[in-house]
Every structure is written in C-alpha cells, then in structure tokens.
Amino acid sequence: MKYGIMGMLFSKMIEKTVYEYTSKAVPQIDMRRFKKKHMAEYRAMVSRTPSVGSMKENMFAPVMYLACYGFAYYKADPEHITMEVFDGMIDAICKCDTMKRFYKGKNCFDRKEIDKYVHGSERSKKKQYPMDWVFDFSYDLSVPEYYVTHRECGVCKIAQQEDLMFLMPHMCVMDYPTIEYKGGKLIRTKTLGAGGDCCDFHVVKP
C-alpha cells in the first residue's frame, strides 16, 4: 500500500486519543521515543503490505490502515504494550469522538450500505488482490437484517505477514461498536482471527 496522504491523515485523526491513553496506562514509557518508533513501524508496515485497491473500489481499504496502525503500536514496544494495554488502546479508539463522528449519519440498513456489501462481495470473489477479504453477503430489509460470511480477512493476512495472529481476537472486538454506531447489533459466534473457519456476521436492528 502507499503511505501517502491517507496513511498520514488516518494516524493524525486518532493519535491524540491513542497517545493520551498510552501516557496514562504506561506512565513509565518514554512517549517521545515510543511515538517515533510507532510511526516508523506504521509507515514501514503500510509500505510492505500489498494493496487491496482504492477506497473508492474497496469498502475495506481504510481498515488496512487501521490494522497496520494497531499492529505497529504493539511492535513499537512489546515490553510495555501488554495485552491489557493493547485492549485499552483499542477501546480508547472505539469510544473516541473521532470514531463517533466518522460513523455519524451512517445506517447499516440503508440502500447505499447494502449496495456496498453486494458489490464488495461480487468483487471479492474475483480475488484480484491477494490481501483482500473474500465474503458472501445476503440480506432482508423487511426484517431488517443481513449476513456477512468472511472466508478470508485482510486484517488476518496482515497479522500473518507480521507474525501477530495472537493479536487478532483483540482487534476483532472493534466490529461491535462500529456496527452499533451505524444503528445495528452484531451477533457473531466465530471469527477467522480466533481460529474459526469463517467470520459469521449477523447484523440486526437492536
């Protein structure tokens, strides 16, 4: 992927939240040194991760930057970034105003959102990009509800690339609040990140 403007803007949007949390959670950490290592690892990881296409053609393209940012956070200082600290960082991102603003006005069940999944599922099966998601999608707006069955996951592929699969269950929890912000409720029994044969998203109205 290209680091570019997207990579830079993404990190700027959440860095205040992430580093304020980190300085409180790990008071003994050298924040100046940590920030420098985190950003260096983030840029390097983005650059060595193959693209999944542009944001216009792939609804999951921004998630690749988020994944690299999170994985780089751990790799910057594994001694101090324990699983408890990592979970707290993920929680801080999920609850921050930036995240809430990003999803404001979006609706899980409007036609635009549904069409993204329909077209995304069709596109994913062509497997144009090796790092991309591959998924099935079905829906019934009379309920309303939809099902997304991920057979392959781009975040898992980055985790495998970086030898960080143990972090995947900690990353997957982000799906719950992001769907909630769009007016849905996620019901899920398994994930690829936790060793399942798929990620079985079932999204309903709360």
C-alpha positions as CSV (number, residue, x, y, z in Angstrom):
1,M,0.0,0.0,0.0
2,K,1.0,3.6,-0.3
3,Y,1.5,5.5,2.9
4,G,0.6,8.8,1.2
5,I,-2.0,11.3,2.4
6,M,-4.4,8.6,3.5
7,G,-1.9,6.9,5.8
8,M,-0.8,10.2,7.3
9,L,-4.3,11.6,7.8
10,F,-5.5,8.4,9.4
11,S,-2.8,8.4,12.1
12,K,-3.4,12.1,12.8
13,M,-7.1,11.5,13.3
14,I,-6.5,9.2,16.3
15,E,-3.0,9.9,17.6
16,K,-4.2,12.3,20.3
17,T,-6.6,9.7,21.7
18,V,-4.0,6.9,21.5
19,Y,-1.1,8.7,23.0
20,E,-3.1,10.3,25.8
21,Y,-4.4,6.9,26.7
22,T,-0.9,5.4,26.5
23,S,0.8,8.0,28.7
24,K,-1.8,7.3,31.4
25,A,-1.8,3.5,31.0
26,V,2.0,3.2,30.9
27,P,3.4,6.2,32.8
28,Q,7.0,4.7,32.7
29,I,7.1,4.7,28.9
30,D,9.3,7.2,27.1
31,M,6.5,8.7,25.0
32,R,8.7,10.7,22.6
33,R,10.7,7.6,21.8
34,F,7.6,5.4,21.6
35,K,5.8,7.7,19.2
36,K,8.8,7.8,16.9
37,K,9.1,4.0,16.9
38,H,5.4,3.6,16.4
39,M,5.2,5.9,13.4
40,A,8.3,4.4,11.8
41,E,6.9,0.9,12.2
42,Y,3.5,2.0,10.9
43,R,4.9,3.6,7.8
44,A,7.1,0.5,7.1
45,M,4.2,-1.9,7.6
46,V,1.9,0.0,5.3
47,S,4.6,0.1,2.7
48,R,5.3,-3.6,2.8
49,T,1.6,-4.6,2.8
50,P,0.2,-5.2,-0.7
51,S,-2.7,-3.1,-1.7
52,V,-6.4,-4.2,-1.7
53,G,-7.4,-1.4,-4.1
54,S,-8.5,2.2,-3.6
55,M,-11.1,3.3,-1.0
56,K,-13.5,4.0,-3.9
57,E,-13.4,0.4,-5.1
58,N,-13.0,-1.4,-1.8
59,M,-15.0,-0.6,1.3
60,F,-12.4,-2.3,3.5
61,A,-9.4,-0.4,2.2
62,P,-9.4,2.0,5.2
63,V,-9.4,-1.0,7.6
64,M,-6.0,-2.0,6.3
65,Y,-4.5,1.3,7.6
66,L,-6.2,0.8,11.0
67,A,-4.8,-2.7,11.2
68,C,-1.3,-1.6,10.4
69,Y,-1.6,1.2,13.0
70,G,-2.7,-1.2,15.7
71,F,-0.2,-3.8,14.9
72,A,2.6,-1.2,14.7
73,Y,1.5,0.1,18.2
74,Y,2.3,-3.3,19.7
75,K,5.5,-3.9,17.7
76,A,6.9,-0.5,18.7
77,D,7.4,-1.7,22.3
78,P,6.3,-5.2,23.2
79,E,7.8,-4.9,26.6
80,H,5.4,-2.2,27.7
81,I,2.4,-2.8,25.4
82,T,0.9,-5.8,27.2
83,M,-2.4,-7.3,26.1
84,E,-4.2,-5.3,28.8
85,V,-2.6,-2.1,27.4
86,F,-3.4,-3.1,23.9
87,D,-7.0,-3.8,24.7
88,G,-7.2,-0.4,26.4
89,M,-5.9,1.3,23.3
90,I,-8.5,-0.4,21.1
91,D,-11.2,0.6,23.5
92,A,-10.0,4.2,23.5
93,I,-10.2,4.3,19.7
94,C,-13.6,2.8,19.6
95,K,-15.0,5.3,22.1
96,C,-13.3,8.4,20.9
97,D,-15.2,11.4,19.3
98,T,-13.3,10.9,16.0
99,M,-14.7,7.5,15.6
100,K,-18.2,8.6,16.5
101,R,-18.1,11.5,14.1
102,F,-16.9,9.1,11.3
103,Y,-20.0,7.0,11.6
104,K,-22.5,9.7,12.4
105,G,-25.4,9.6,10.0
106,K,-24.5,6.2,8.6
107,N,-27.1,3.4,8.7
108,C,-26.4,-0.3,8.5
109,F,-29.6,-0.9,6.6
110,D,-29.8,1.9,4.0
111,R,-29.6,1.1,0.4
112,K,-26.2,2.7,0.0
113,E,-24.7,0.5,2.7
114,I,-26.3,-2.7,1.4
115,D,-25.1,-2.0,-2.1
116,K,-21.5,-1.6,-0.8
117,Y,-21.7,-5.1,0.5
118,V,-23.4,-6.5,-2.6
119,H,-20.7,-5.1,-4.9
120,G,-17.9,-5.8,-2.4
121,S,-18.9,-9.5,-2.2
122,E,-19.0,-9.8,-6.0
123,R,-15.7,-8.0,-6.4
124,S,-14.0,-10.1,-3.6
125,K,-14.7,-13.4,-5.3
126,K,-12.6,-12.3,-8.3
127,K,-9.6,-12.3,-5.9
128,Q,-7.8,-9.5,-7.7
129,Y,-5.8,-8.6,-4.6
130,P,-4.2,-11.4,-2.6
131,M,-4.5,-9.5,0.7
132,D,-8.2,-8.8,0.2
133,W,-11.3,-10.0,2.1
134,V,-13.4,-12.7,0.4
135,F,-17.0,-12.9,1.6
136,D,-20.6,-13.9,1.0
137,F,-23.4,-11.5,1.6
138,S,-27.2,-11.8,1.9
139,Y,-29.9,-9.5,3.4
140,D,-33.5,-9.0,4.1
141,L,-34.5,-5.4,4.6
142,S,-38.0,-6.3,5.7
143,V,-36.6,-7.6,9.0
144,P,-34.1,-5.8,8.7
145,E,-31.0,-8.0,8.9
146,Y,-28.0,-9.0,6.9
147,Y,-25.4,-11.8,6.9
148,V,-21.7,-11.4,6.0
149,T,-19.7,-14.6,6.0
150,H,-16.0,-13.8,5.6
151,R,-14.0,-16.6,4.2
152,E,-10.8,-14.6,4.1
153,C,-9.8,-11.5,6.1
154,G,-7.4,-8.8,5.1
155,V,-6.5,-8.0,8.8
156,C,-5.7,-11.6,9.4
157,K,-3.4,-11.6,6.4
158,I,-1.5,-8.6,7.8
159,A,-1.3,-10.4,11.2
160,Q,0.1,-13.5,9.4
161,Q,2.5,-11.3,7.5
162,E,3.8,-9.7,10.7
163,D,3.6,-12.9,12.9
164,L,1.0,-11.3,15.1
165,M,-2.0,-13.6,14.9
166,F,-2.3,-13.7,18.7
167,L,-3.5,-10.0,18.5
168,M,-6.4,-10.8,16.2
169,P,-9.0,-11.6,18.9
170,H,-8.2,-8.2,20.4
171,M,-8.7,-6.5,17.1
172,C,-11.9,-8.2,16.2
173,V,-13.8,-6.6,19.1
174,M,-13.8,-3.3,17.1
175,D,-16.6,-4.7,14.9
176,Y,-19.2,-4.5,17.7
177,P,-19.1,-0.7,18.4
178,T,-18.6,0.3,14.8
179,I,-21.8,-1.6,13.8
180,E,-23.6,-0.2,16.8
181,Y,-22.7,3.4,15.7
182,K,-24.4,2.6,12.4
183,G,-27.6,1.5,14.1
184,G,-27.1,-2.2,14.1
185,K,-26.4,-5.0,16.5
186,L,-23.7,-7.7,15.7
187,I,-24.4,-11.3,16.5
188,R,-21.3,-13.5,15.9
189,T,-20.2,-16.9,17.0
190,K,-16.8,-17.3,15.4
191,T,-14.0,-15.4,13.7
192,L,-11.1,-16.3,11.4
193,G,-8.9,-14.3,13.9
194,A,-9.8,-16.7,16.7
195,G,-9.3,-19.8,14.6
196,G,-12.8,-20.3,13.1
197,D,-13.4,-21.4,9.6
198,C,-15.1,-18.0,8.9
199,C,-16.4,-14.8,10.5
200,D,-20.2,-15.2,10.7
201,F,-21.6,-11.7,10.9
202,H,-25.3,-11.5,11.5
203,V,-26.4,-7.8,11.8
204,V,-29.9,-7.0,13.1
205,K,-31.8,-3.9,14.3
206,P,-31.2,-3.5,18.1
